[in-house]
Amino acid sequence: MILPDKYISTSNSLLGVGAILIEHLNQPRTVTSLWSDLSKISEVATFERFILVLDLLYMIGAIELEEGLIYKRHR
């Protein structure tokens, strides 16, 4: 589910959906505005999956949350 494998394509894995989410973070955004854009994408599918992807990206240090806004973490 997190990583693609023999049965789960890259676009359906959490890591693949995370890549889609990162592409939509050109500027800091709220969870609501990000969800409103990504809910239309079939790979994201559900709000639960969206939250799992946010959690994964936060845990690996790809995104940050500050004052209610999500943004890409620059290294």
One Martini backbone bead per residue (centre of mass of N, CA, C, O) as a GRO file, in nm:
protein
   75
    1MET     BB    1   0.056   0.063  -0.020
    2ILE     BB    2   0.304   0.247  -0.006
    3LEU     BB    3   0.439   0.063  -0.210
    4PRO     BB    4   0.515  -0.059  -0.490
    5ASP     BB    5   0.416  -0.362  -0.668
    6LYS     BB    6   0.288  -0.631  -0.820
    7TYR     BB    7  -0.024  -0.519  -0.730
    8ILE     BB    8   0.082  -0.213  -0.703
    9SER     BB    9   0.078   0.071  -0.839
   10THR     BB   10   0.218   0.372  -0.833
   11SER     BB   11  -0.056   0.540  -0.851
   12ASN     BB   12  -0.175   0.358  -0.586
   13SER     BB   13   0.031   0.449  -0.406
   14LEU     BB   14   0.130   0.657  -0.160
   15LEU     BB   15   0.383   0.760  -0.306
   16GLY     BB   16   0.242   0.837  -0.572
   17VAL     BB   17   0.039   1.036  -0.443
   18GLY     BB   18   0.257   1.215  -0.316
   19ALA     BB   19   0.360   1.326  -0.585
   20ILE     BB   20   0.099   1.469  -0.658
   21LEU     BB   21   0.085   1.651  -0.412
   22ILE     BB   22   0.356   1.800  -0.450
   23GLU     BB   23   0.272   1.933  -0.724
   24HIS     BB   24   0.040   2.113  -0.557
   25LEU     BB   25   0.291   2.265  -0.381
   26ASN     BB   26   0.380   2.573  -0.485
   27GLN     BB   27   0.223   2.664  -0.229
   28PRO     BB   28   0.090   2.742   0.043
   29ARG     BB   29  -0.165   2.531   0.206
   30THR     BB   30  -0.452   2.411   0.283
   31VAL     BB   31  -0.624   2.132   0.334
   32THR     BB   32  -0.884   2.217   0.187
   33SER     BB   33  -0.758   2.315  -0.084
   34LEU     BB   34  -0.609   2.054  -0.150
   35TRP     BB   35  -0.856   1.866  -0.148
   36SER     BB   36  -1.024   2.009  -0.371
   37ASP     BB   37  -0.816   1.925  -0.592
   38LEU     BB   38  -0.759   1.607  -0.525
   39SER     BB   39  -1.055   1.483  -0.532
   40LYS     BB   40  -1.054   1.470  -0.863
   41ILE     BB   41  -0.847   1.244  -0.831
   42SER     BB   42  -0.847   0.904  -0.865
   43GLU     BB   43  -0.595   0.819  -0.687
   44VAL     BB   44  -0.698   0.938  -0.420
   45ALA     BB   45  -1.035   0.913  -0.377
   46THR     BB   46  -0.994   0.966  -0.053
   47PHE     BB   47  -0.959   1.119   0.249
   48GLU     BB   48  -0.801   0.898   0.389
   49ARG     BB   49  -0.574   0.882   0.177
   50PHE     BB   50  -0.488   1.176   0.197
   51ILE     BB   51  -0.400   1.160   0.497
   52LEU     BB   52  -0.190   0.936   0.462
   53VAL     BB   53  -0.010   1.102   0.275
   54LEU     BB   54   0.047   1.333   0.467
   55ASP     BB   55   0.177   1.160   0.686
   56LEU     BB   56   0.406   1.045   0.517
   57LEU     BB   57   0.536   1.317   0.428
   58TYR     BB   58   0.591   1.413   0.717
   59MET     BB   59   0.768   1.171   0.817
   60ILE     BB   60   0.990   1.219   0.571
   61GLY     BB   61   1.014   1.548   0.529
   62ALA     BB   62   0.846   1.688   0.275
   63ILE     BB   63   0.659   1.829   0.487
   64GLU     BB   64   0.493   2.114   0.638
   65LEU     BB   65   0.352   2.279   0.936
   66GLU     BB   66   0.230   2.628   0.937
   67GLU     BB   67  -0.025   2.803   1.039
   68GLY     BB   68  -0.217   2.595   0.858
   69LEU     BB   69   0.019   2.532   0.651
   70ILE     BB   70   0.123   2.367   0.365
   71TYR     BB   71   0.466   2.269   0.280
   72LYS     BB   72   0.749   2.246   0.133
   73ARG     BB   73   1.052   2.105   0.199
   74HIS     BB   74   1.359   2.261   0.216
   75ARG     BB   75   1.711   2.155   0.177
   0.00000   0.00000   0.00000
